[in-house]
């Protein structure tokens, strides 16, 4: 069963060193749309187990990384490859949209 990583300001950069694509969900407890997209992100962790790293970062608890990437609206999902942002999604979208962004980087 795939597991979503919980990232922090301290662990973020280490996670980006992965040789696999990394999808990071920037979220917060109080954010309604974040709660809608959360289960989809969990499903992606299962779907892409071994092919991609699926992670979440709580913006309230990790202000440094949130500021570094200029995240102002949540949910914001960033897709990284080789440590660089290769795709971005702001706002809640269907799982198929997120899967498509990830699949483009896995191939």
TORMARKOL-894464 format. One record per residue (C-alpha): residue in one letter; y, z, x. Coordinates in nm, 4 decimals, padded with zeros to 6 digits. Layout:
BEGIN
<'A',<Y,Z,X>>;
...
% end
This chain:
BEGIN
<'X',<00.0000,00.0000,00.0000>>;
<'X',<00.3337,-00.1063,00.1478>>;
<'X',<00.5963,00.1607,00.1927>>;
<'X',<00.9724,00.1354,00.1811>>;
<'X',<01.1325,00.2886,00.4914>>;
<'X',<01.4136,00.5372,00.4367>>;
<'X',<01.6751,00.4537,00.7002>>;
<'X',<01.9544,00.6695,00.8382>>;
<'X',<02.2510,00.6091,01.0667>>;
<'X',<02.0234,00.7318,01.3481>>;
<'X',<01.7190,00.5108,01.2773>>;
<'X',<01.8880,00.1921,01.1585>>;
<'X',<01.9287,00.0067,01.4897>>;
<'X',<01.5722,00.0833,01.5994>>;
<'X',<01.4381,-00.0681,01.2752>>;
<'X',<01.6362,-00.3899,01.3311>>;
<'X',<01.4453,-00.4436,01.6567>>;
<'X',<01.1391,-00.5417,01.4504>>;
<'X',<00.9941,-00.8862,01.5208>>;
<'X',<00.9649,-00.9261,01.1425>>;
<'X',<01.2467,-00.9894,00.8939>>;
<'X',<01.4062,-00.6665,00.7675>>;
<'X',<01.5451,-00.6295,00.4149>>;
<'X',<01.7757,-00.3290,00.3709>>;
<'X',<01.8753,-00.2027,00.0262>>;
<'X',<02.2085,-00.0146,00.0443>>;
<'X',<02.2048,00.2242,-00.2536>>;
<'X',<02.3157,00.5618,-00.3930>>;
<'X',<02.1755,00.8153,-00.6425>>;
<'X',<02.4651,00.7705,-00.8856>>;
<'X',<02.4443,00.3891,-00.8958>>;
<'X',<02.2890,00.2527,-01.2184>>;
<'X',<02.2172,-00.1009,-01.0909>>;
<'X',<02.0602,00.0535,-00.7771>>;
<'X',<01.8114,00.2350,-00.9999>>;
<'X',<01.7287,-00.0950,-01.1715>>;
<'X',<01.6628,-00.2776,-00.8455>>;
<'X',<01.4840,00.0134,-00.6715>>;
<'X',<01.1393,-00.0534,-00.8230>>;
<'X',<01.1694,-00.4236,-00.7315>>;
<'X',<01.2379,-00.3305,-00.3698>>;
<'X',<00.9277,-00.1068,-00.3770>>;
<'X',<00.7214,-00.4007,-00.5102>>;
<'X',<00.8505,-00.6216,-00.2279>>;
<'X',<00.7301,-00.3585,00.0217>>;
<'X',<00.3797,-00.4127,-00.1183>>;
<'X',<00.4094,-00.7913,-00.1469>>;
<'X',<00.5344,-00.8331,00.2113>>;
<'X',<00.3322,-00.5617,00.3838>>;
<'X',<00.2686,-00.6748,00.7413>>;
<'X',<00.5093,-00.9704,00.7022>>;
<'X',<00.8470,-00.7988,00.6634>>;
<'X',<01.0076,-00.4551,00.6840>>;
<'X',<01.1537,-00.3321,00.3550>>;
<'X',<01.3988,-00.0440,00.3869>>;
<'X',<01.6569,00.1561,00.1929>>;
<'X',<01.9744,00.3219,00.3172>>;
<'X',<02.1576,00.5829,00.1085>>;
<'X',<02.5285,00.4961,00.1514>>;
<'X',<02.6472,00.8506,00.0711>>;
<'X',<02.4313,01.0059,00.3437>>;
<'X',<02.4845,00.7310,00.6049>>;
<'X',<02.8523,00.6329,00.6166>>;
<'X',<02.8474,00.4891,00.9718>>;
<'X',<02.6053,00.2042,00.9014>>;
<'X',<02.7574,00.1451,00.5581>>;
<'X',<03.1023,00.1018,00.7169>>;
<'X',<02.9687,-00.1069,01.0068>>;
<'X',<02.8397,-00.3731,00.7696>>;
<'X',<03.1379,-00.3501,00.5341>>;
<'X',<02.9285,-00.2515,00.2336>>;
<'X',<03.1735,-00.1829,-00.0486>>;
<'X',<02.9676,-00.2597,-00.3586>>;
<'X',<02.6163,-00.1406,-00.4239>>;
<'X',<02.3474,-00.2355,-00.4506>>;
<'X',<02.3928,-00.4608,-00.1479>>;
<'X',<02.0795,-00.6048,00.0098>>;
<'X',<02.0998,-00.7478,00.3597>>;
<'X',<01.8263,-00.9527,00.5231>>;
<'X',<01.8118,-00.9323,00.9032>>;
<'X',<01.6170,-01.1435,01.1474>>;
<'X',<01.6244,-01.0698,01.5201>>;
<'X',<01.8886,-00.8046,01.4500>>;
<'X',<02.1301,-01.0493,01.2824>>;
<'X',<02.2253,-01.0774,00.9147>>;
<'X',<02.0724,-01.3985,00.7796>>;
<'X',<02.1174,-01.3394,00.4062>>;
<'X',<02.3008,-01.1104,00.1653>>;
<'X',<02.2794,-01.0195,-00.2021>>;
<'X',<02.5343,-00.8026,-00.3816>>;
<'X',<02.4402,-00.6679,-00.7223>>;
<'X',<02.1166,-00.6407,-00.9156>>;
<'X',<01.9151,-00.9631,-00.9393>>;
<'X',<01.5605,-01.0523,-01.0465>>;
<'X',<01.2808,-00.9848,-00.8002>>;
<'X',<01.2245,-01.3607,-00.7612>>;
<'X',<01.5722,-01.3998,-00.6071>>;
<'X',<01.5046,-01.1292,-00.3483>>;
<'X',<01.1552,-01.2627,-00.2780>>;
<'X',<01.3027,-01.6089,-00.2188>>;
<'X',<01.5516,-01.4755,00.0359>>;
<'X',<01.2740,-01.2895,00.2161>>;
<'X',<01.0249,-01.5745,00.1998>>;
<'X',<01.2758,-01.8082,00.3674>>;
<'X',<01.2735,-01.5755,00.6722>>;
<'X',<00.8991,-01.5034,00.6818>>;
<'X',<00.7885,-01.8656,00.7165>>;
% end
